[in-house]
Amino acid sequence: MITCSAPGKVYLFGEHAVVYGQTAICCAVELRTRVHAEKSDDVQILSVLGNTGFDMDVHPYISHVIRMMCDLADIKGVRLHIESELPVGSGLGSSAAVTVASIYALNHLYDCGLSLDEVAKAAHVIERKVQGSASPTDTYVSTMGGVVMVPQRRKISLLKCPIIIGNTNRFSSTKELVGNVADLRNEFPSVIDPILSNIGQMSKLAEELVTKHDYLTLGKLMNVNQGLLDAIGVGSFELSSLVYAARNSGAISAKITGAGGGGCMFALAEDEEVFQVAKSIEDVGGEAIITKNTREGVRMESFNG
Ligand code: MEV
């Protein structure tokens, strides 16, 4: 049996804009999806979504992984058990993490010899197949870890401050939200394109602020990014409630992460404010998770035989 894990992520800047080639900064967080894999006579996939065989409806990401890895190795059957600290459809990159961790586990279990770059690339192909469209960001960051400028794929300094995630517990469909932004952009290209390009500009300015650990200035820009995400229609009443609750209780900054619509926001805060910010998120109905960024991407946790 092999156990591998891959991290989720938050976007400091640039979700949605990155789909149009703009720069974004995405940061791996220490919330992981673990995949336990062992050879078997048939295909078994066990997760909170249910216990199935090869199943493109219930377990599309993992089923695609198995199909892809069957082209590289002689896989008669395999049992995959998924455990995740990442809520599904929440903007924390749960689908990227499960895809990356599953490919990595089968890569080692069957000695396929894929490099990390190839794991990231294969995971992106699968995300695109399942979601229709997806930038390579989530899968790349889940594979490599760290705080990453994309599309440049340059790792920058890790954040030294804690990250407080607020989950609205409302499922959000990345495919639908990305489609809504595309529709708005088609209707008003001269309005929406400058917004996306402004978001990209913020990511570029932010690189130096992350490097200098200037979180106050970084936070001001993150809050501007949040305003522009609202402007392109990916906010919601629940997300805004959590964002303002966090800011009003002393967070440095607070914004949506990922596709928006539902899912999660996150806040940066000084160590002394963390519990106050988490409590304020819970007081307005959110679920708070205190975490931090991580330099580690996908990794093997154990391998017995
Ligand atoms: C989803 O985590 C981030 C989006 O930018 C979509 C993508 O990059 O594929 C909304």
Residues whose N, C-alpha, C, O or C-beta is under 5 A from the ligand:
A	BS01	MEV	E15 H16 V18 S133 A134 S135 T137 T174 G258 A259
